[in-house]
Amino acid sequence: MKLRILDDTIRLRLERTEVDALGAGTAVACSTHFPGGAAFGYCLETAAGAAEAEFPAGAITVRLPANVLKAWAEDETAVSIRESFELAEGALAVLVEKDFECLEPRAGESQANRFQNPKAASGPSAT
């Protein structure tokens, strides 16, 4: 799972096996470790009720309704889930996306577990 943060926007991009796990009700969690032993974590999991976002003990936790995650995981054409959480000023925007294959391969980066990019050429065009 990839994490991108810009101000009050969080974007999580998931590979195929992570989407499948969420669809089956299993949480997906990752962490980044720092010298000295500290770690920053982020987790996406199912919620029994409404969507939630929190930041306890140095870790981002986003919970989305199980039925929403299951439907998204099972629909090959569904790309993302958007949620918004009110803040004292403004809102926290959360975007959960399926991670697509890169249009231009990157050295040392496997594309095997990603979703087919809808912008990829599907072969020679008929004229």
Secondary structure, DSSP 4 states (H G I P E B T S, - for coil): -EEEEETTEEEEEE-HHHHHHHHTT--EEEEEE-TTS-EEEEEEEEESSS-EEE-GGGEEEEEEEHHHHHHHHH-TT--EEEEEEE-SSSEEEEEEEEPBPPSS--TT---TTSBPPTTS--SPPP-
